[in-house]
Amino acid sequence: MKPRDTFDERAVRFAPAEAHFTMVVAGDGRFLGADDRGDLALTDDISDDLMWHREGGRLCHVGTSLILDLEGDDANVRLTRGGAEALPNGAGGAFALVHGPERMPSEYLAHLREHGWVVLVSVLAPDTLDALQRIAGTDGYTVRSQDRKRRQLCQGSALAKTAVEPISVWLSRSYMQTDDIRMAHSPGVGVLTPDDGKRTVQGWHSDYPYHWGINAHGKVPTPSGQTVMGVQRIVCVSEFTKFHGATAFKLGSHALDHGPPEEWGLAKDAYHPDYRAANGLPYNGPDADIIEAPAGSMILFDTRTWHRAGVNRSESGRAAILMDMTPAYIVPYADTSEDYRAFTESDGHDDLNDREKAEFTRLMVHRFLGPAGPRSVIGTHAELTERLPRP
């Protein structure tokens, strides 16, 4: 171990949530909320008005004194109020009760705006998390090898449901101050395997489209100020701890509006095979931070934030999903069209409700405004890509 391999980063620990709000979903995927008068409404728009507490056979609305009685199971529940069915205008049929966030959406947004990062503790539903761990072959599925013959996205609906997780998508839109956002690349589970003390490790950088600290074409060359060009979502498929290789950050560095310093060990340098042997690990001292959070949590941060992959000193793989979100006017990092097309032809697509299908389409399909209007889908030209030399 080199003298600079001290693992002295400050650990910012988020404990498992003691309780979660409940959200109520109609058959088409819209959410049931109530205004300050207690009037019910269905909406796609995320707000504090959609948060409910479940108390036995009752739902108590967080912002009002409204109480609804429950009949049936969570996947097919009837809501009553004073003995009569409680339905907003235009609604019919049963509802589903789903796993909600630990805190109010407005609390998360206030923290994200003030600090440039926020953690949604255990925001994923347990069954979704379990399906992601199965795809990764980690945690409870370490004896199961990954299915490398099928696209991860098509191995059920878990990755798509994670991509459209409503609180994190709403936070991304609100923070970037535009409703028209896209996924810069397709979602996929990656596994950080145990470190052997010799392998190449990731250096410090800022994510797409800034790519400060990375040898990349098209990186943002100047500070972007009030214009935020990216929000990264890291999904903790496994528990994130320092020992297990959780991502290291310099929290608050987004406000500096420039990349990390050379002496911290940049990504463009650390990827060289001989870097680690000569220099040790990129900076891992007390001026860096590691967010520790339970599996099923999401870490959102301004993509200008300096960060690097952790070093997994445990004996098991650590799984995560990176989901870079950018405004629609940013050229995507990678083509998502083929993954989207394949998913729409898979069984997992049928597991999404109407809202989730529409949201996934909106996030994955990149279009440009041309003579035919905003209907032309952006994709790659495979033959031309192969013909042209690498830059």
N, C-alpha and C positions, 0 to 999 in steps of 0.2 A: 504494500500500500504506500502511495506517495504521501509526503507531508501534508499536501493540501486535501487529501481524502479524509476529511474529518467528520462529515455528515452532521454538521452543526446547524443546519437550517432550523428556523423557528417553526415548531409544529402548531398549526391552527386547527384545533380539534373540534369537530361537530359530533355530538353524541346522538345516538338513535333517538328518533322522535318519540315522545311519550304519547302523543295523540295526533291524529290527522283529521282535517275536515272531510266531510262527505260531499260529493257532487252528484247531482241528479241529472240523468241523461234520458232524453226522449228517444223514440225508435229511430229517428233520422240523425241522431247525434247531437242535436242542439241541447243546451244546458238550461235547467230550470232555475230561475232566480226570482227574487221578490224585491220590489222597490220599498221606499220608506213608508208607504201606506199599507204594505203587506199584500199588494197586488202581484199575482204570479205572472211570469212571462217566460217565453222560450227565446234563447238568443245564442248566437255564435260568439259574441263579444265577451271576453274575460273581464271580470270585475269582482270586487268584494261581495257584490250582491248574489253571487252564485254559491257562497259558502254556507254549509249546513252542519250542525252538530247532530249526531245520532245518539239518542238516549233510549235504548231498548227498542220498543215498537213505535217510537216517535222520531220525527225530524224537527229540530228547532232551528229556525233561520237565525243566522249570526247577527244580522243588522237590525232585526225587528223582533217583535214578540210573537211572530207567526209560528204556529205549531201544526204539523201535519201528522196524521196517523198512518201507519204502514200496514198493508195487508199483502201477503205473498212473500216470495224469496227475493234476494237482492237483484237477480237478473230479470225479474218480472214482477215488479211491485206496483200495487195500486195505492194511490195517495188519496186520503180522505180528510175532510175538515168539517168537524161538527156532524159527522155521519154521512155527509154528502161527498161525492167524488170531487176532488180538487184538481181542476184542469184550467190552464190558461186558455185564452182565445186561440182557436185554430189547432188545439192539441187533442189528441185522442189516443186511447190505448194505454198500455202499461209503461212504466219507466224502469230504469236500472240505476242502482246505487253503486257508485264507483269510488275508488281510492282517490282522495284529494290531497292537497298540499298540507304541510305542517303549519304554515303561516298564511296570513292574508296576502293576496297578490300585491296590494299596495305597499305592504312592508318590504317585500322582495324588491320591488321597483325602486323604492326610496334608497335602499342599501346599494343597489346596482348603480344608480345615478350618482350617489355620493362617493362610492369607493371604486367603481369600475369592475366589481366582481360580486357574486352572490352565490350561495349554496342552497339548493333545494333539497333538504334532507329527506332521503327515502321517498322521493316523489313518485317513483314508478310503482305500479301495482305489483304485488308479490308474484302473480302468475306470469306477468310480462318479464320480470327479473329472472325468474326461473327459466323461462324459454331462452333468454339471452345467454345465460350461463351454459345452457345445453348446447347452443350454437358454438360458444367459445370453447367448450370442453374443459371448463374450469370449475372451481368450487365443488359443488356436489357431483360434478360430471367429469372428474379427472381421469376416470378409467375409460371414458368414452372418447374416441378419436373424433376430430372434426370431420364434417362432411365437406370434402373439398371438390366434389363433383357438381354440386349445385351452388348457385349464387347464394351467399348468406341471406340476402334480402328475400329470397324465395323460399327460405326454410321456415315457413309459417308467417305470421303477421307481426311478430314481436318487434322487429327492427323498424317497420313502418309505423307501428303504434308509438314507438319511442321517438321517432322523428317528428311526429305531430303532437307530442305531449303538449297540452294546451297552455299551461302556465309558462313554460320556457319559451315557447314560440311567441306568446304575447309579450313577454319581457324583451325578447330580441327586437321585435317590431317597435316597441315603445322606446327602447334605448337608442336605436338607430333612427328614430323619428320618421319611419316610413312603414306603411303597411305592405309595400311591395318588396318582399325579401325572398331569397332563394337559398337552397342548400348549395354550397360551393362544390360539393362532391357527394357521391352516394354514401349512405351510412353503412358502416361495417364494423364488426367487433375485432379488435386487435388484442393480442396477448403478449405481455412483457414477461419473458421467461426468466428464471433465476440467473443472476449474473455470475460469471466465472472469473471475474477479476481481470480479464484481459480484453474482452470484446469491445468493439466500437460502441460508444455511447453518444447520445444526442447532446449537442451543445445548446447554448442560450440563443433564443431567437424570438421574433414576433410573428404571429401567424398571418396567413393569407387574408387580404391582399397585400399587407405591408411587407411581409417577408424580410424584415430587417434582421441581419445576422445570417442570412441564407444566400447562397449563390443561386439566384433565380431571376428569370426574365419577367418584366412587367411589374416589379415591386413598386410600391408607392414611394416616390423619391423625396417627398417633402412632408412635413407635418400636416395633418389633416384637420387639426383644431376642433371646431364644433361638429364637423362632419365625421360621423363614425362609420367606418367602412367595413366593420366586421364584428360579430359576436361569436365566440367559440363556446360550444357546449361540450363538456366532457361528462360522459355518463359513466359512473362508477359501477361497472358490472360486477367486479369484485370489491371487497372492502378496500378503501384507500388508506394506507398508513405509510409512514416514512420507511419502515423496514420492508414493506411489501412493494415499494417502488412507486409510490404516489408521485404525481407531477409536482415539480418544484417551480415556484413563482417568485418574482419580485413584485409583490402586491402593491398597487398604486403606481407602478412604473408607466402605465398607459398615459398618465397625465404629463409625463416628460415629453411625450410625442416624438421620441427618437428611439433607436435600437439600443441593445445592451452594449456594454464596453468590451473591447477586444480582450482585456485581461481576464474576463469571466469565462472565456472559452466559447467562442461563437460556433454555431452549428456548421458554418462553412469550413471551419478549421477542424472541429472535433470529429468529423466523419472520416478523416484520413486514418488509415489503419494503424499508423505508427504514433498517432497523437497521444493516446492514453499511456502508452509505455514511456513516452518522453516527458509528458506533462502531468500525468495523473488525470483525475476527473475534472470536468468543468466545475466552476465555483460551486461549493456546497457549504459555505460558511453562514454565520448568523445574520447576514444581511439578506438572505433568501428565506422564503417561506414554503412550507409544505402543508397543503390542506388535507387533513385526515377526515374521512367521512364514511358512513356506512354504505354497503352495497345498495344500489337502487337510487343513490343520490345523483344530482346533476350539479356540476360546477359551471357557472356562466361567467365569462369575462370578456372585456374589451380586447380584441385581438392584438392591440398594440402592446399588451402586457408582456414583459419579458418572462419566459418560462423555458423549461426543458423537461424531457422525460426523466423519471426517477431511476434509481438503481435498485433493482429487486434483489435484496439480500436474503429473502426467504427461500424455501425449497419448493414453492408452488407458483404457478403462473398467475399473473394479475391481469384481468381482462378489463377493457374499457372501450368506449365508442367515442370518436371525435366527430362532431357535426358542426362544421364551420358555416355560419350564416352570414350572407352578404346582401346588400341592397341589389335590386334587380338590374341596376345600371352597371354593376361590376361583372366583367366577363368571368364565367365560372372557372374554378380551378381545374375541374375535370368534367368530362362528358357524363351526364346522368341519364341521358335519353334511353340507352339500351337497358340499363338496370330498371328504369321505370317501366319500359315496355314489357320486359320479362316478368316483372312483378304483377302487372295487370293481367297477365295470362296464368298466374299461379293461384292455388287454392287460398293462399294467405290474403289475397285481395278481397275475397268474398267475406272475410272475417271483419273487415272494416265497415263502419257505418257510413252513411252518406256524407256526414261532415268530415270524417277522417279521410275518405276517398278524395273529396274536393280539396282538402288542405294538403294532402300528400301530392296531388297533381300540381297545385300551386307552388309548392316548395321545390319540386323536382324538375319541372318542365321549364326550360329557359327559352324565351321567345325574343324576337327583335321586331322593332317597329319599321316596317318597310312599305312598299307600294300596296301590298295586300292587307295592310293593317297589322295589328299586334297578334298575328296568328302563326307566323313562321317559327317553327321549333329549331333551336340551335342544337347541332350535333357535330360529331367529328366525321371527317372523310377518311375512312380507313385506308383505302387504296393510296390516296395522295399522301397520307401520313407515312406509310411504309416507303413510298417512293422518294420522298425528300430526305436529305441527310439530316442527322441530328444537329441542332445548333450548338 
